[in-house]
Amino acid sequence: MQGESSPQRDVLDVESLAGHLLAEGSVFRFLAEHRQRLFPDALFADLFPSGRGRPSIPGEVIASVIVLQSLHGLSDREAVEALTFDLRWKAACGFPIDAKGFDASSLTVWRRRLASSGRPQRIFEVVRDVIAATGAVKGRQRRALDSTILDDAVARQDTVTQLIAQVRRVGREVPGAHQVIGERCTRLAALTGQGYDSTAKPRIAWDDAQARDELVTALVNDALALLDGLDVETITAAGGKPAEAIALLALVAGQDVEPAEDSDGTDGQWRIARRVAPDRVISTVDPEARHAHKTVERRQDGFKAHVVIEPDTGLATMVELTKAAGPDNSDATVGARLVVADPTITGPVEVLGDSAYATGDMLATLDAKQWAPLVKPWPIRPAVTGGFTIDDFTHDAATRTLTCPAGISRPISGKGSVTFGAACHGCALAEQCTTAKRGRKITLHPQDLLQRQHRQRALDDGFQATYRQHRPMVERTIAWLTQGNRKVPYRGVTRNDNWLHNRAAAINLRRLLTLGLTHGPTGWALA
């Protein structure tokens, strides 16, 4: 059942004895004074539908600990130790001096209940409601978008390690699989003398390409033999951890390998592929972690944190953690979804972002809302160095034609294709336009007109001045979010997304206190 804090203070209550020592404007002092107002019992009532059983830890206490834990980047054990021995934590949570902190596993239980509820990010939402109540972002007409890569909490695995680890996992998770492994997965032991009961990497001549290919061949064929020896359809239909283990084994057995040289793919000869799968699983321990390239030179493994902020205050109004790769997790796709769903936007806004957000779909989304895109346009490159770009071609939407710099018009097909073909032969401007022997062919983006208009707006001095003044402010908020917390603490998107929301809530609360957050007769306000 839901626990409630006693309205009467203990004789050794820290806030009563030493509350005046808490720094003015600190999160500790704020929670000591306002935690019950910020996190009332009703906020967590749905997590405890039964009125029977032992009372839980009061919601205001757990929420306060989660905020402080997220703010300081502590583990569950460290947070409980701080609650036991740090007087500031005791004052913030309403504990007496001699009270011992609860068991660290209680935080795990609460996170699971919150994650499975209808409002898993309610702590973030409560703080955002305070932002709205204070009017901190009311009437502010800009939102800035950005993302950053967060390191995963596991080590990256190579192909060999993944295959061995996943065969072992199938043996643990799937009933009867251990026996199948013993009977069918014998190639690894025959080649190296090491079976799947060992976690060590096989001893081979790693600098010998042939030896590596033989090892990969043995592992892939063992994995395929294991899948062939199990009733995959029945296991998959039943779902749960066995189905997940089977699916992941099939994935890692195929994502990094290709038929060996001079093999047609039917003789069971394999090697490490000479390419990287676009959505490659990098660890069987956390299958949702991904490779990411924030820049051409900088590669990280992990997840991507997306943020929407109000640039003048630095307050994050929307956040989301996703996989670090894949079209559904691109900056523009997630950014468009977040900014449209931002409940603090009550009127037209200017949306700022770097060139990652200047996709045609993003521009169409903002145009439909009649919001102004202040995003850095994608650079356009000519087909011939120093020659004509797409903007040198005139797009007539009324007649659905595209006219080249030489004045030749051609119709635009339903799929956006335009073929000039023979018209380029003998054209005096052809050398500046194309090197194709059959003439220039162009495929227009469905939002080509919006992209053209946006590139023209971006040349305006006012656009440039506003972008340079307000766009960099999002970096400040990202620095606050990632300071001491560049590595996520959990595995998987869902748990780390909940962590990111709690982290953003704590940072927002600290920022509000810096801006002068108070509570008076009319409610929350900024001094």
TAMO-V256123 format. One record per backbone hydrogen bond with DSSP energy under -0.5 kcal/mol. NH is the residue of the N-H (numbers start at 1). CO is the residue of the C=O. E is the energy in kcal/mol with one decimal. If there is no record, write none. Layout:
BEGIN
nh:NH co:CO e:E
nh:NH co:CO e:E
END
This chain:
BEGIN
nh:13 co:10 e:-2.0
nh:14 co:95 e:-1.3
nh:17 co:13 e:-2.0
nh:18 co:14 e:-3.6
nh:19 co:15 e:-1.7
nh:21 co:18 e:-1.8
nh:22 co:19 e:-1.3
nh:26 co:23 e:-1.8
nh:30 co:26 e:-2.2
nh:31 co:27 e:-2.6
nh:32 co:28 e:-2.2
nh:33 co:29 e:-1.8
nh:34 co:30 e:-2.8
nh:35 co:31 e:-2.0
nh:38 co:34 e:-2.8
nh:39 co:35 e:-3.1
nh:43 co:40 e:-1.4
nh:44 co:41 e:-1.4
nh:45 co:42 e:-0.8
nh:47 co:44 e:-1.5
nh:48 co:45 e:-1.4
nh:56 co:1 e:-2.2
nh:59 co:3 e:-0.7
nh:61 co:58 e:-0.7
nh:62 co:58 e:-2.0
nh:63 co:59 e:-2.9
nh:64 co:60 e:-1.7
nh:65 co:61 e:-2.5
nh:66 co:62 e:-2.7
nh:67 co:63 e:-2.3
nh:68 co:64 e:-2.4
nh:69 co:65 e:-3.2
nh:70 co:66 e:-2.6
nh:71 co:67 e:-2.3
nh:72 co:68 e:-2.2
nh:73 co:69 e:-1.1
nh:74 co:69 e:-1.8
nh:79 co:75 e:-2.5
nh:80 co:76 e:-2.2
nh:81 co:77 e:-2.1
nh:82 co:78 e:-2.2
nh:83 co:79 e:-2.1
nh:84 co:80 e:-1.6
nh:85 co:81 e:-2.5
nh:86 co:82 e:-2.6
nh:87 co:85 e:-0.7
nh:90 co:86 e:-2.0
nh:91 co:87 e:-2.5
nh:92 co:88 e:-2.3
nh:93 co:89 e:-1.9
nh:94 co:90 e:-0.8
nh:94 co:91 e:-0.7
nh:95 co:90 e:-2.9
nh:97 co:12 e:-2.0
nh:99 co:96 e:-1.4
nh:106 co:103 e:-1.9
nh:107 co:104 e:-1.2
nh:108 co:104 e:-0.8
nh:109 co:105 e:-2.1
nh:110 co:106 e:-2.4
nh:111 co:107 e:-2.4
nh:112 co:108 e:-2.1
nh:113 co:109 e:-2.1
nh:114 co:110 e:-2.8
nh:115 co:111 e:-2.7
nh:116 co:112 e:-1.9
nh:117 co:114 e:-1.2
nh:122 co:119 e:-1.3
nh:125 co:121 e:-2.2
nh:126 co:122 e:-2.5
nh:127 co:123 e:-1.8
nh:128 co:124 e:-2.3
nh:129 co:125 e:-2.2
nh:130 co:126 e:-1.7
nh:131 co:127 e:-2.0
nh:132 co:128 e:-2.3
nh:133 co:129 e:-2.5
nh:134 co:130 e:-2.2
nh:135 co:131 e:-0.8
nh:135 co:132 e:-0.7
nh:136 co:131 e:-1.4
nh:140 co:137 e:-1.6
nh:143 co:350 e:-2.3
nh:144 co:309 e:-2.8
nh:145 co:352 e:-2.8
nh:146 co:307 e:-1.6
nh:148 co:305 e:-1.9
nh:150 co:303 e:-2.8
nh:151 co:486 e:-1.9
nh:152 co:301 e:-1.4
nh:157 co:282 e:-3.0
nh:162 co:158 e:-2.5
nh:163 co:159 e:-2.3
nh:164 co:160 e:-2.3
nh:165 co:161 e:-2.7
nh:166 co:162 e:-2.5
nh:167 co:163 e:-2.1
nh:168 co:164 e:-2.1
nh:169 co:165 e:-2.0
nh:170 co:166 e:-2.5
nh:171 co:167 e:-1.9
nh:172 co:168 e:-1.4
nh:173 co:169 e:-3.1
nh:174 co:170 e:-2.4
nh:175 co:173 e:-0.6
nh:177 co:174 e:-2.0
nh:178 co:171 e:-0.5
nh:180 co:176 e:-1.3
nh:181 co:177 e:-2.6
nh:182 co:178 e:-1.9
nh:183 co:179 e:-1.7
nh:184 co:180 e:-3.0
nh:185 co:180 e:-0.6
nh:185 co:181 e:-1.6
nh:186 co:184 e:-1.6
nh:190 co:186 e:-2.1
nh:191 co:187 e:-2.0
nh:192 co:188 e:-2.8
nh:193 co:189 e:-2.2
nh:194 co:188 e:-0.6
nh:198 co:195 e:-1.1
nh:204 co:202 e:-0.9
nh:206 co:204 e:-1.5
nh:208 co:205 e:-2.3
nh:209 co:207 e:-0.6
nh:212 co:208 e:-2.1
nh:213 co:209 e:-2.4
nh:214 co:210 e:-2.3
nh:215 co:211 e:-2.0
nh:216 co:212 e:-2.6
nh:217 co:213 e:-2.6
nh:218 co:214 e:-2.2
nh:219 co:215 e:-2.5
nh:220 co:216 e:-2.7
nh:221 co:217 e:-2.3
nh:222 co:218 e:-2.1
nh:223 co:219 e:-2.5
nh:224 co:220 e:-2.6
nh:225 co:221 e:-2.2
nh:226 co:222 e:-2.3
nh:227 co:223 e:-2.3
nh:228 co:224 e:-2.2
nh:229 co:225 e:-1.4
nh:230 co:227 e:-1.0
nh:232 co:230 e:-1.7
nh:235 co:231 e:-2.3
nh:236 co:232 e:-2.8
nh:237 co:233 e:-2.3
nh:238 co:234 e:-1.7
nh:239 co:235 e:-1.1
nh:243 co:239 e:-0.6
nh:244 co:240 e:-1.9
nh:245 co:241 e:-2.5
nh:246 co:242 e:-2.2
nh:247 co:243 e:-2.4
nh:248 co:244 e:-2.3
nh:249 co:245 e:-2.0
nh:250 co:246 e:-2.2
nh:251 co:247 e:-1.8
nh:252 co:248 e:-2.7
nh:253 co:249 e:-1.8
nh:254 co:251 e:-1.4
nh:255 co:251 e:-2.1
nh:256 co:252 e:-0.5
nh:258 co:271 e:-2.2
nh:260 co:269 e:-2.2
nh:263 co:260 e:-2.0
nh:270 co:268 e:-0.5
nh:271 co:258 e:-2.0
nh:273 co:256 e:-3.6
nh:280 co:277 e:-1.3
nh:282 co:289 e:-0.9
nh:289 co:286 e:-1.7
nh:290 co:302 e:-2.0
nh:292 co:300 e:-2.3
nh:294 co:292 e:-0.5
nh:294 co:298 e:-1.0
nh:295 co:298 e:-1.2
nh:299 co:297 e:-0.7
nh:300 co:292 e:-2.4
nh:302 co:290 e:-2.8
nh:303 co:150 e:-2.5
nh:304 co:322 e:-2.5
nh:305 co:148 e:-3.1
nh:306 co:304 e:-0.6
nh:306 co:320 e:-3.3
nh:307 co:146 e:-2.5
nh:308 co:318 e:-2.5
nh:309 co:144 e:-2.5
nh:310 co:315 e:-2.3
nh:311 co:309 e:-0.7
nh:314 co:310 e:-2.7
nh:315 co:310 e:-0.6
nh:317 co:308 e:-2.3
nh:317 co:315 e:-0.6
nh:318 co:308 e:-1.4
nh:320 co:306 e:-2.0
nh:322 co:304 e:-2.6
nh:324 co:302 e:-0.8
nh:329 co:326 e:-1.6
nh:330 co:327 e:-1.2
nh:332 co:356 e:-0.6
nh:334 co:330 e:-2.4
nh:335 co:331 e:-2.8
nh:336 co:332 e:-2.4
nh:337 co:333 e:-1.6
nh:338 co:334 e:-2.6
nh:339 co:335 e:-2.6
nh:340 co:336 e:-1.7
nh:341 co:337 e:-1.2
nh:342 co:338 e:-0.6
nh:342 co:339 e:-0.7
nh:345 co:342 e:-1.2
nh:346 co:344 e:-0.7
nh:350 co:141 e:-3.1
nh:351 co:349 e:-0.5
nh:351 co:372 e:-2.8
nh:352 co:143 e:-3.0
nh:352 co:350 e:-0.6
nh:353 co:374 e:-1.3
nh:357 co:354 e:-2.1
nh:358 co:355 e:-1.6
nh:363 co:359 e:-2.4
nh:364 co:360 e:-2.2
nh:365 co:361 e:-2.2
nh:366 co:362 e:-2.3
nh:367 co:363 e:-2.4
nh:368 co:364 e:-2.2
nh:369 co:365 e:-1.1
nh:370 co:366 e:-0.6
nh:370 co:367 e:-0.8
nh:371 co:366 e:-2.8
nh:372 co:349 e:-1.8
nh:373 co:371 e:-0.6
nh:374 co:351 e:-3.2
nh:374 co:372 e:-0.7
nh:376 co:353 e:-2.0
nh:383 co:388 e:-0.8
nh:387 co:384 e:-3.1
nh:388 co:432 e:-2.7
nh:392 co:389 e:-1.7
nh:393 co:390 e:-1.5
nh:394 co:403 e:-2.5
nh:395 co:393 e:-0.6
nh:396 co:394 e:-0.7
nh:396 co:401 e:-2.7
nh:397 co:395 e:-0.8
nh:400 co:396 e:-1.2
nh:401 co:396 e:-1.6
nh:402 co:410 e:-2.6
nh:403 co:394 e:-2.5
nh:404 co:408 e:-2.6
nh:407 co:404 e:-2.4
nh:410 co:402 e:-2.0
nh:412 co:400 e:-2.6
nh:413 co:411 e:-0.5
nh:413 co:417 e:-2.6
nh:416 co:413 e:-1.9
nh:418 co:442 e:-3.1
nh:420 co:418 e:-0.5
nh:420 co:440 e:-2.8
nh:421 co:440 e:-0.9
nh:423 co:420 e:-2.2
nh:424 co:421 e:-1.9
nh:425 co:422 e:-1.3
nh:427 co:424 e:-1.7
nh:430 co:427 e:-1.2
nh:432 co:429 e:-1.4
nh:433 co:430 e:-1.6
nh:434 co:430 e:-2.6
nh:439 co:436 e:-1.4
nh:442 co:418 e:-2.8
nh:444 co:416 e:-3.5
nh:444 co:442 e:-0.5
nh:448 co:445 e:-2.1
nh:451 co:447 e:-2.4
nh:452 co:448 e:-2.4
nh:453 co:449 e:-2.4
nh:454 co:450 e:-2.5
nh:455 co:451 e:-2.3
nh:456 co:452 e:-1.8
nh:457 co:453 e:-2.3
nh:458 co:454 e:-2.3
nh:459 co:456 e:-1.2
nh:460 co:457 e:-1.9
nh:464 co:460 e:-2.0
nh:465 co:461 e:-2.6
nh:466 co:462 e:-2.3
nh:467 co:463 e:-2.5
nh:468 co:464 e:-2.4
nh:469 co:465 e:-1.6
nh:470 co:466 e:-2.5
nh:471 co:467 e:-2.0
nh:473 co:470 e:-1.1
nh:474 co:471 e:-1.4
nh:475 co:472 e:-1.4
nh:476 co:472 e:-0.6
nh:476 co:473 e:-0.9
nh:477 co:473 e:-1.1
nh:478 co:474 e:-2.2
nh:479 co:475 e:-2.2
nh:480 co:476 e:-1.9
nh:481 co:477 e:-2.4
nh:482 co:478 e:-2.3
nh:483 co:479 e:-1.3
nh:485 co:482 e:-2.2
nh:488 co:151 e:-2.7
nh:496 co:492 e:-1.4
nh:497 co:493 e:-2.6
nh:498 co:494 e:-2.1
nh:499 co:495 e:-1.9
nh:500 co:496 e:-2.5
nh:501 co:497 e:-2.1
nh:502 co:498 e:-2.1
nh:503 co:499 e:-2.7
nh:504 co:500 e:-2.8
nh:505 co:501 e:-2.3
nh:506 co:502 e:-2.2
nh:507 co:503 e:-2.3
nh:508 co:504 e:-2.7
nh:509 co:505 e:-2.4
nh:510 co:506 e:-2.3
nh:511 co:507 e:-2.4
nh:512 co:508 e:-2.8
nh:513 co:509 e:-2.0
nh:514 co:510 e:-1.7
nh:515 co:511 e:-1.8
nh:516 co:513 e:-0.9
nh:517 co:512 e:-1.5
nh:518 co:525 e:-3.0
nh:520 co:523 e:-2.3
nh:523 co:520 e:-1.9
nh:525 co:518 e:-2.3
nh:527 co:516 e:-3.2
nh:527 co:525 e:-0.5
END
